[in-house]
Every structure is written in C-alpha cells, then in structure tokens.
Amino acid sequence: MTDPTPAPDPGPVGETRSSWRDLPLDQQAAAWETAVPGSAERMLRQIEADYEHRRWMDRIEVRFRIFGAVVAGTGITGVFWLTKYLVDHDAPAIAAGVFGASIAAFAGLVLKRDRQGP
C-alpha cells in the first residue's frame, strides 16, 4: 500500500532557504524530519545564519554610504575653498573654470545615478 502523503519537493539542487517565509509547511517539515532526522533544526540554523549575514551586510552598507557622504562633502568644500582662494588671488577666470567644471561633474554624477536607480 502506498502512502497518500506526497513526497516533499526538495526544490532545485543547492537551493538555500533564506527567510522565514521560505520555510516549508509543517507537513513537509515532518516528512523531511522523518526522511532525514535533524533536518528541521539544520534548516532553522541556516535561516538564522542567513538573517544575521543580511543584517551584517546592511550595517556595512550604511557605513559605506556615510563614508561616501563625508568624502563628497569634503570634496565640495574643497572646491569652494579653492575657488575662493583663486578669486582672492586675482584669478577669477581660473576660479570660474574650476567651479564650472566641478558643478558640471557633480551634475553628471547626480544625473547618472538617477538613471541607474539606487
């Protein structure tokens, strides 16, 4: 006599469960636990490890964004100081060129970023 419970679909080979919503139904988990003792606990440990990894990567991304903002602010401030220095030392044409080129470069970066998305 055959068992009416269908065998669980293991999914593609090498597939990892990456969030709580990816967990199998309780009937599937029970079937897997019967077939491979300890598989439910291993699955939960992997999901918890993936969650911690995602949290770590999110923290690193925030740090990189803060660093990028600080570098960008420093660069913009440097351009203003250079422009002021050039104007104060009787080189307004060069100052206008430096300032205009910097504004054009900054606008290009902003527009390129806007088209590519976040």
PENOR-V831684 format. One record per pair of residues at least 6 apart in sequence whose C-alpha atoms are under 8 Angstrom apart, sorted by the first residue. I is the first residue (numbers start at 0). J is the second residue. If there is no record, write none. Layout:
i;j
I;J
I;J
//
This chain:
i;j
6;27
6;30
7;27
7;30
7;31
16;22
16;42
16;45
16;46
17;45
17;46
17;49
17;50
18;46
18;49
18;50
19;46
28;39
31;38
31;39
32;38
32;39
78;97
78;98
78;101
79;98
81;94
82;94
82;95
82;97
82;98
83;94
85;91
85;93
85;94
86;94
//
